[in-house]
Amino acid sequence: MPISLLYERLLSSREHRSPFVQQASWFEDVVIRCVRYAFAYIPAKVGRVFFSKMVALPFLRFRMIRHGYIRSPIHWQELNQNGFKGIWIISDPSRKPDVVIYYAHGGGFSMGSSYFYLEFLLAFVSLLKASAKFQNPAILALDYALVPDESYPTQLHQAIAGYKYILSITHDPSHIVFNGDSAGATIILSLLLHIGNKSPKNSAITNMQPVQRGIEGVVPGMAALISPWVTLVSPKHRNTPSDYLDTDNLHQYARQYVANRLAIDDPVVSPGNCKDVTWWRNASPSQGLFISYGAEEVFAPEIRDLIKLLDRAGVPVEYQEEEAGIHAWPVASLFLCSTMEKRLRGLQVIVEQISSRIRDQQQKA
């Protein structure tokens, strides 16, 4: 790895460097190379420790103190409700939220936690409040069970329970934004398909009916997805010189998630395999979807296919394809970029999308 780093950055001409390296700083390049190595060669159970609560919270505290914060400037608390666990973040806990982001974290179904994403989520709430569009934004970050400890449909059961909890607070689905990255975005898309399926023909959906009772057809106001893992296993998944994802490991995690309970290409677990435009139309949030992804990431071809399908279905969908971008960069950039503007750029785009769709719709109503 050190040799390839030095060769590409010092001995290769710019046009012979990977698209990401052409625009990355030394620090960003080094970290992404380390992540690429870890994703390919270090077992997920080891990576899970790095993203866990016991590591993520002290790291967050260190970064807060470094910037002069002794306590979090935004209220957050752990939730352990019937059917799901998560973190509740809200600007003013004494008042009802005027928008709730329902976030599902990434990590290949096998690692990751809401605690690792806490700094990103606190920045999210801060930007929503600073936009002057919302007075009391909130986020529910779902801490779903990881594979191989649990597999489908456990994660979807938990996602449904979390959605019902938010509905009990807002009493209005138009004030809710589904959000997530990578595998978390897969769960979000699966949740939308369950909500939007009005005539179940799939036995997996039929078996879910008792769990999802009360949310059939209750679509949220919007969905904003970051680098969604659209199709669990696809021949279009190819390792790229820029991205840090490893296709073989991704497909291994996908099979652990399905755990032989369904076919790996069943649209219930692999939303990109749903080609039914009517189903997608029924599953679409009232204000449509926004998708952010990198042009160089492994998932890019399948994401582009989903965008085309949604457009063909008449679903309002906008997207941002980041040139030379890699997987989940709006999240990673918060930790890696050298300036505040670069760290928050991807998140700011999402906030602007939410503000223009959700708040403007609230004002019209």
Helices and strands as residue ranges (DSSP letters): H 2-6, I 7-11, G 14-16, H 19-23, H 26-41, H 44-50, H 53-66, E 75-81, E 84-90, E 99-104, H 118-130, E 137-142, H 154-170, G 173-175, E 176-181, H 183-196, H 203-212, E 222-226, H 247-258, G 271-273, H 277-283, E 289-294, H 300-312, E 317-322, H 329-336, H 340-354, I 355-359, H 360-364
